[in-house]
Amino acid sequence: MQTTESKPPPRPPLGQTLTGLLLTEQAKGLSIREITLAVGEKGFGLLLMVLALPSALPIPAPGYSTPFGIVITLVALQMIVGRRTVWLPRRLGDIRIKPALAKTMLGSAGKFLHTIERLIRPRQLWIRGRAGQVALGLVVVCMACLMILPIPLTNTAPAMVIFLIGVGLSEEDGLLALGAFAVGCCALVLYLGIIYLLIQQGPEAIDAIKASIKSTLGLGE
């Protein structure tokens, strides 16, 4: 008698998964704790994606980078020590994502994910092992610290690295996670250079960096 192996159900699109996490009928929106409970033991990838979204994409969300950066740091530290579920202090867990911001996040994320989803697939699964989680967690901690710093130009790029690592973890795409890891290491070197210039030259260093970038891109007056 011939038997056929049952295939696992296909993964829902990431945009659909994020919609299920963020959309709510509550007028005050969902708290980080409620989102964490919804994620459960599915891994930290989805939570990293949600927390990085306001800074990673062009979304007007003032005031979220610092508290979300702190939460991301705690999440990454728990990845490093090998926890399977996320624990957060009550004050951080009570931070809420307003419904209007959640809809904006989903709109921007949906367009971006639609572009990259065809390229995402399970591969390099060893990245979900202990060593891979520690390495990714260390980069996420560094990127989250850059999000927290009150320095211009230190939000979007680190948050995008965290977002892509979250995508890689949630979709078991180790190659994507490794690519984001490499970009994160390069970004860390770049921002350390910017911080060094700020210490040595003060705020004028930012103007000099902007002028240099414009000159390189041929955008000077």
N, C-alpha and C positions, 0 to 999 in steps of 0.2 A: 504494500500500500504506500503510495507516494505522498509524502507530506511536504508542505511548503512552509518556509519560515516566514513568520509575520514581520513585516517591516515596521520600524518605529514610525509613529505619525510625523508628518513633516513639521518643521519648526514654523511657528507663525512669523510673519514679517516683523522686523524689529520695531517699525513704526507702530504696528498694531499692539505689540507688547508694551511699548511706552504709553500708548493711549490707555490701555487697561490699568497702568500704574498711576497715571497722573490725573485722568479725568474723574471728577467726583460731583455729586449733587450738593455737597456741603458748601454753603455760601462762604465759609472762611477758608476753604481749601484743605488740602491734605497736609499732615505734618510729616516731617522726616521719619519719625518713629512709625507712623502708619505705613509709609512706603517701605521701610525696612522690614516690617512684619510681612508685608505682601511678597517681598522678594524671598524671605525665608532662607532656605538652604540652597537656592538655585545658584548661589555664588554671588560674589561682590560686583561682578561686571555691570549688571543693570543699575545698581545703586551708584556706581562711579559715573555711569552715563548720565543719570538724572542730575546728580550734583554738579557735574561739569558743564552741563548744557547752557545755563545762563551766561557763563563767561566764554564758552567755546564758540558759540555762534553769535552773529550780530543781533543780540537781543537787548533792548533797553531794560536792564534789571539792576539799578543801582542799589548798593547795600547788601547784595547777596555774595559777592566774591569772598569777603573775609569770613563770614560764618560758614559758608559752604566749604571754603578752603580748610577750615579747622576740622569740620566733619570728615572731609576726604582724608585728611592726615590721620585721624583716628581709625578710619576704615582701613587705610593702607597698613598702618601699624598692626592691626589685627590680622591682615593677610600675612604679614611677615611672621607673626608668632604662630600662625596655623589655625586660628579660630575658624569654625565652620559657619557661625552666625555672627551678626554684628551686634555689639553692645554700644550704646550711646548714653552719655549723661542726660538727665531729664531736660535740662535747659536747652541743650542742642537738639534733642529729639523733638522738642515742642516747636521748633522753627517750622513755619508753614509756607507752602508755595501757594500764592494766591491763584484763584481760578483763571484770572485774565493772563497772568504770567504763564500758567500751565498751558493754556491754549496757544500762546505765542511760541513757547518752547516746542510744542508738538508740531506747529506749522513749519518752523525753521528746521527742526530735526527731520521731519518727514521728507522734505525736499533733498536734504543732504543724504539721508539714508537710502532714498530711492536711487540716487546716483551710484552709491558704492555697494549696495546689496548684491548686485549681480557678480561682484568680485569676491564676496565673502563666502567661505566654505570651511568645514572642519579640516584642519591640517596642522602639522607640527604639534600634536596633542601633548607632547612632553612638557610644553610650557605650563600646563596645569599641574605639573608635579611640584614638589616642595621647593626645589631650587628655582624653578621658573617663577613661582609665586613670590618668593623672597626678592628676586631681582626686579620684578615688575613693581612690587610694593615699595622698594627703595626709590625707584624713579618717581612713582606717584607721590611719595612723601616730599621729594624735592620739588616737583611741579606744584604741589599744593602750597608749599611754603612760598613759592614765587607768587602764587595767586594772592596770598595774604599780605605780602609786602605792599606798602602804599607808594609804589614807584610806577610811573607811567610806562606803558608798553609791557607790563608783566602779567597780564590776565589772559588774553586770548590764546596765545601760542601754548602755554603750559596747560590750560584747560582743554585745548583740543587734543593734546597728547594724552591726557587722562581719559577723555571721551573715547578716543580710538583704542586705548588699552581696555576700557570697559567693553567696547564692541567686540574686541578680540576674545576677551574672556567669556562673554555671554554667548558668543557664537562658536566658541572653541576654535577660533582661527588664530593659531599660534603665530603664523607668519605675519599677520596684521599687527598682533601684539608686539612681536619683535621689531617690526618696522617703527611702530610708535615708540618703543623703548630706545631705539637708535636715535630717532629725532629728539627725544627727551634728553638724551645725553648731550647732543649737540646744543640744544637750547640751554641746558644748564651751564655749559662752558660760556656761551654767549652772554647770558645774564650775569654770571659771575664777573665777566669783563665789564659789563655796564655798572654793576655795583661797585667794582673797584674804581672805575672812573668817577662815579658819584662821590666816593669817599675822598678821592684825591683832588678832584676839581670842583665839586659842588654841583648844583643844579644846572650850571652852564654846560655840563657834559652832555645833557640830554639834547640841548639845542645843537651842539656840535655833531652828535650822532645822527639827528634828523637831517641836518644839512648834508652830511656825508652820504646818507642813503639816497636823498634826492639827487645829489650829484651823480651817484653811481647809476641811478635809473634814468638820468637825463631829464629830471623834473625841475631842475633849477630854473630860476627866472632868467 
